[in-house]
Amino acid sequence: MNPIPDGAIPSHQPRCLGCGTENPGSMGLRLRAEDGRILGKVTFDQRHEGAPGFAHGGAVATVLDDTMGTVLLIIERPAVTANLNTDFRTPALLGRELDVEGWCEKIEGRKLHLAGRLLDGENVIAEASALFIEVELDHFRKGGADLPDRWLTWTPECKT
């Protein structure tokens, strides 16, 4: 494994709902790698509102899914979300800068068990666990868009 170095990570594609810089509805998620984890910041605004003053649960789940999906850069495996479980602990208030983190818990062949959480200071807003399944890069080429250059260094076979 040749993990990415610690530091800021650009959006994985400009129109991404979670981290895209060219998507007007983006969550504006900013991520970095640090000590084998993905850490980041997000501030929800009225575009992401569910109940008045609160971020929509789908927006919270999107941020967690995108953060855990970015863990794939550390473990260098192209994969897709197969299952995402989100436990909501307390509302995410609009206009507050929140912390998010994601990490890999276990790898079993093509099955990647990832986890993450969203925090407001010390308070856990939501925790998530996900099963990602490793796929061939050709899976992503079916969308017709160019793949990020860093993905092209990943080997097509599953790493164990």
C-alpha contacts under 8 A as a table, 3 or more apart, distances in Angstrom:
res1	aa1	res2	aa2	distance
1	M	75	I	6.63
1	M	76	E	7.09
2	N	74	I	7.79
2	N	75	I	7.71
2	N	76	E	7.43
3	P	36	G	7.90
3	P	73	L	7.09
3	P	74	I	4.58
3	P	75	I	6.08
3	P	76	E	6.81
4	I	33	A	7.47
4	I	73	L	6.65
4	I	74	I	5.50
5	P	33	A	6.98
5	P	34	E	7.91
6	D	32	R	7.00
6	D	33	A	4.68
6	D	34	E	4.81
6	D	35	D	6.90
7	G	32	R	5.15
7	G	33	A	5.27
7	G	34	E	6.65
8	A	30	R	7.95
8	A	31	L	6.08
8	A	32	R	4.07
8	A	33	A	6.47
9	I	30	R	7.67
9	I	31	L	5.60
9	I	32	R	5.04
9	I	33	A	6.97
10	P	30	R	7.87
10	P	31	L	7.50
11	S	14	P	6.19
11	S	16	C	7.45
11	S	19	C	5.28
11	S	20	G	5.51
11	S	21	T	6.98
11	S	30	R	7.81
12	H	16	C	7.35
12	H	19	C	7.46
12	H	20	G	7.45
12	H	70	T	7.98
12	H	148	P	6.85
13	Q	16	C	5.68
13	Q	19	C	7.93
13	Q	20	G	6.09
13	Q	148	P	7.20
14	P	19	C	7.66
14	P	20	G	4.33
14	P	21	T	5.16
14	P	22	E	5.12
14	P	23	N	6.90
15	R	19	C	7.93
15	R	20	G	4.66
15	R	21	T	6.64
15	R	22	E	5.27
15	R	23	N	4.77
15	R	26	S	7.80
16	C	19	C	5.53
16	C	20	G	4.15
16	C	21	T	7.71
16	C	23	N	6.64
16	C	26	S	6.83
17	L	20	G	5.95
17	L	23	N	6.68
17	L	25	G	6.69
17	L	26	S	4.61
17	L	27	M	6.44
17	L	62	T	7.72
18	G	26	S	5.40
18	G	27	M	4.91
18	G	28	G	6.38
18	G	29	L	5.78
18	G	62	T	6.25
18	G	63	V	5.67
18	G	66	D	5.89
19	C	26	S	6.19
19	C	27	M	6.24
19	C	28	G	5.16
19	C	29	L	4.54
19	C	30	R	6.51
19	C	66	D	7.52
20	G	23	N	5.53
20	G	26	S	5.85
20	G	27	M	7.92
20	G	28	G	6.76
20	G	29	L	7.86
21	T	24	P	7.92
21	T	26	S	7.27
21	T	28	G	7.10
22	E	26	S	7.93
23	N	26	S	5.16
25	G	47	R	6.63
26	S	29	L	7.76
27	M	42	V	6.91
27	M	43	T	7.37
27	M	44	F	6.48
27	M	48	H	7.45
27	M	59	A	7.51
27	M	63	V	7.27
28	G	42	V	6.26
28	G	43	T	7.30
29	L	40	G	6.89
29	L	41	K	6.02
29	L	42	V	4.88
29	L	43	T	7.76
29	L	63	V	7.09
30	R	40	G	5.34
30	R	41	K	5.43
30	R	42	V	6.58
31	L	38	I	6.58
31	L	39	L	5.63
31	L	40	G	4.16
31	L	41	K	6.72
31	L	67	T	7.55
32	R	38	I	5.69
32	R	39	L	5.39
32	R	40	G	6.04
33	A	36	G	6.65
33	A	37	R	5.71
33	A	38	I	4.66
33	A	39	L	6.21
33	A	74	I	7.81
34	E	37	R	5.36
34	E	38	I	6.28
34	E	39	L	6.91
36	G	74	I	6.75
36	G	103	W	7.29
37	R	71	V	6.93
37	R	74	I	7.77
37	R	101	E	7.00
37	R	102	G	5.91
37	R	103	W	5.02
37	R	104	C	7.83
38	I	67	T	6.72
38	I	68	M	7.64
38	I	70	T	6.96
38	I	71	V	6.07
38	I	101	E	5.43
38	I	102	G	5.07
38	I	103	W	6.42
39	L	67	T	7.80
39	L	99	D	7.34
39	L	100	V	5.73
39	L	101	E	4.38
39	L	102	G	6.60
40	G	67	T	7.88
40	G	99	D	5.72
40	G	100	V	5.07
40	G	101	E	6.25
41	K	97	E	6.46
41	K	98	L	5.55
41	K	99	D	4.75
41	K	100	V	6.01
42	V	97	E	5.68
42	V	98	L	5.31
42	V	99	D	6.58
42	V	100	V	7.46
43	T	94	L	6.96
43	T	95	G	5.73
43	T	96	R	5.52
43	T	97	E	4.63
43	T	98	L	6.08
44	F	47	R	7.68
44	F	48	H	5.93
44	F	49	E	7.67
44	F	55	A	6.27
44	F	93	L	7.50
44	F	94	L	5.05
44	F	95	G	5.79
44	F	96	R	7.08
44	F	97	E	7.82
45	D	48	H	5.60
45	D	49	E	6.70
45	D	55	A	7.51
45	D	94	L	5.22
45	D	95	G	5.69
46	Q	49	E	4.94
46	Q	53	G	7.83
46	Q	55	A	7.93
46	Q	94	L	7.03
48	H	55	A	5.47
48	H	56	H	5.89
48	H	59	A	6.08
49	E	52	P	6.73
49	E	53	G	6.68
49	E	54	F	5.65
49	E	55	A	4.45
49	E	56	H	5.06
49	E	94	L	7.34
50	G	53	G	7.67
50	G	54	F	5.84
50	G	55	A	5.38
50	G	56	H	3.88
50	G	57	G	7.18
51	A	54	F	5.31
51	A	55	A	7.17
51	A	56	H	6.89
53	G	93	L	6.01
53	G	94	L	5.57
54	F	91	P	6.19
54	F	92	A	5.62
54	F	93	L	4.64
54	F	94	L	5.49
55	A	59	A	6.51
55	A	60	V	6.93
55	A	91	P	7.22
55	A	92	A	5.40
55	A	93	L	6.03
55	A	94	L	5.91
56	H	59	A	5.22
56	H	60	V	6.58
57	G	60	V	5.04
57	G	61	A	6.17
58	G	61	A	4.99
58	G	62	T	6.00
59	A	62	T	4.96
59	A	63	V	6.31
60	V	63	V	5.28
60	V	64	L	6.40
60	V	92	A	7.71
60	V	118	L	7.90
60	V	126	A	7.69
61	A	64	L	5.10
61	A	65	D	6.02
61	A	86	T	6.57
61	A	128	A	7.94
62	T	65	D	5.07
62	T	66	D	6.01
63	V	66	D	5.17
63	V	67	T	6.06
63	V	100	V	7.95
64	L	67	T	5.11
64	L	68	M	6.12
64	L	100	V	7.32
64	L	101	E	7.95
64	L	102	G	7.58
64	L	116	G	6.15
64	L	117	R	6.71
64	L	118	L	7.15
64	L	128	A	6.77
65	D	68	M	5.21
65	D	69	G	5.93
65	D	81	T	7.85
65	D	84	L	7.37
65	D	130	A	7.88
66	D	69	G	4.90
66	D	70	T	6.20
67	T	70	T	5.13
67	T	71	V	6.77
67	T	100	V	7.37
67	T	101	E	6.70
67	T	102	G	5.68
67	T	116	G	7.36
68	M	71	V	5.16
68	M	72	L	7.45
68	M	101	E	7.85
68	M	102	G	4.97
68	M	103	W	6.58
68	M	114	L	6.25
68	M	115	A	6.49
68	M	116	G	6.32
68	M	130	A	7.85
69	G	72	L	5.63
69	G	79	A	8.00
69	G	80	V	7.81
69	G	81	T	7.72
70	T	73	L	5.61
70	T	74	I	7.58
71	V	74	I	5.29
71	V	75	I	6.61
71	V	102	G	6.53
71	V	103	W	6.05
71	V	104	C	6.86
71	V	114	L	7.94
72	L	75	I	5.15
72	L	76	E	5.47
72	L	77	R	5.42
72	L	78	P	6.53
72	L	79	A	7.25
73	L	76	E	4.91
73	L	77	R	6.98
76	E	151	W	7.86
76	E	154	W	6.09
77	R	134	E	6.35
77	R	154	W	6.70
77	R	158	C	7.70
77	R	159	K	7.77
78	P	134	E	5.58
78	P	135	V	5.81
78	P	136	E	6.83
78	P	137	L	6.46
78	P	151	W	7.45
78	P	154	W	7.61
79	A	132	F	5.85
79	A	133	I	5.11
79	A	134	E	3.95
79	A	135	V	5.12
79	A	136	E	7.96
80	V	132	F	5.22
80	V	133	I	5.46
80	V	134	E	6.59
80	V	135	V	7.13
81	T	84	L	6.97
81	T	130	A	6.99
81	T	131	L	6.17
81	T	132	F	4.39
81	T	133	I	6.52
82	A	130	A	7.43
82	A	131	L	5.51
82	A	132	F	5.25
82	A	133	I	6.26
83	N	130	A	5.41
83	N	131	L	5.08
83	N	132	F	6.98
84	L	128	A	6.98
84	L	129	S	6.04
84	L	130	A	4.42
84	L	131	L	6.63
85	N	128	A	5.43
85	N	129	S	5.36
85	N	130	A	6.17
86	T	126	A	6.69
86	T	127	E	5.77
86	T	128	A	4.35
86	T	129	S	6.74
87	D	126	A	5.46
87	D	127	E	5.25
87	D	128	A	6.17
88	F	91	P	7.57
88	F	125	I	6.13
88	F	126	A	4.38
88	F	127	E	6.69
89	R	124	V	6.50
89	R	125	I	5.05
89	R	126	A	5.35
89	R	127	E	7.84
90	T	124	V	7.27
90	T	125	I	4.87
90	T	126	A	7.12
91	P	125	I	6.28
92	A	120	D	7.76
92	A	125	I	6.24
93	L	96	R	6.21
96	R	120	D	7.89
97	E	120	D	7.52
98	L	118	L	6.93
98	L	119	L	5.76
98	L	120	D	5.09
98	L	121	G	7.29
99	D	118	L	5.77
99	D	119	L	5.07
99	D	120	D	6.42
99	D	121	G	7.43
100	V	116	G	7.24
100	V	117	R	5.73
100	V	118	L	4.43
100	V	119	L	6.17
101	E	116	G	5.35
101	E	117	R	5.62
101	E	118	L	6.74
102	G	114	L	7.22
102	G	115	A	5.61
102	G	116	G	4.10
102	G	117	R	6.75
103	W	114	L	5.78
103	W	115	A	5.54
103	W	116	G	6.36
104	C	107	I	7.72
104	C	112	L	7.29
104	C	113	H	6.11
104	C	114	L	4.43
104	C	115	A	6.34
105	E	112	L	7.93
105	E	113	H	5.53
105	E	114	L	5.44
105	E	115	A	6.72
106	K	112	L	6.23
106	K	113	H	5.12
106	K	114	L	7.17
107	I	110	R	7.35
107	I	111	K	5.85
107	I	112	L	4.72
107	I	113	H	6.12
107	I	160	T	7.52
108	E	111	K	5.03
108	E	112	L	6.47
108	E	160	T	7.35
109	G	112	L	7.78
109	G	158	C	6.94
109	G	159	K	7.17
109	G	160	T	5.63
110	R	133	I	5.51
110	R	134	E	4.86
110	R	135	V	7.77
110	R	158	C	6.37
110	R	159	K	7.97
111	K	131	L	6.61
111	K	132	F	6.04
111	K	133	I	4.98
111	K	134	E	6.55
112	L	131	L	5.72
112	L	132	F	4.99
112	L	133	I	6.09
112	L	134	E	7.28
113	H	129	S	7.34
113	H	130	A	5.92
113	H	131	L	4.91
113	H	132	F	6.46
114	L	129	S	5.81
114	L	130	A	5.20
114	L	131	L	6.37
114	L	132	F	7.33
115	A	127	E	7.65
115	A	128	A	5.58
115	A	129	S	4.34
115	A	130	A	6.11
116	G	127	E	5.85
116	G	128	A	5.17
116	G	129	S	6.48
117	R	124	V	7.08
117	R	125	I	7.51
117	R	126	A	5.60
117	R	127	E	4.24
117	R	128	A	5.98
118	L	124	V	6.10
118	L	125	I	5.46
118	L	126	A	5.28
118	L	127	E	6.49
119	L	122	E	6.43
119	L	123	N	5.53
119	L	124	V	4.56
119	L	125	I	5.30
119	L	126	A	7.23
120	D	123	N	5.16
120	D	124	V	6.45
120	D	125	I	6.62
121	G	124	V	7.98
124	V	127	E	7.30
134	E	158	C	7.11
135	V	139	H	6.54
136	E	139	H	5.68
136	E	140	F	7.92
136	E	156	P	5.65
136	E	157	E	7.44
137	L	140	F	5.62
137	L	141	R	6.76
137	L	156	P	6.72
138	D	141	R	4.86
138	D	142	K	6.61
139	H	142	K	5.72
140	F	143	G	5.90
140	F	144	G	7.99
140	F	147	L	7.48
141	R	144	G	5.53
141	R	145	A	6.53
141	R	146	D	7.21
141	R	147	L	7.17
142	K	145	A	8.00
147	L	151	W	6.75
147	L	152	L	7.44
148	P	151	W	5.55
148	P	152	L	7.18
149	D	152	L	5.41
149	D	153	T	7.53
150	R	153	T	5.88
150	R	154	W	7.75
151	W	154	W	5.67
152	L	155	T	7.90
155	T	158	C	7.69
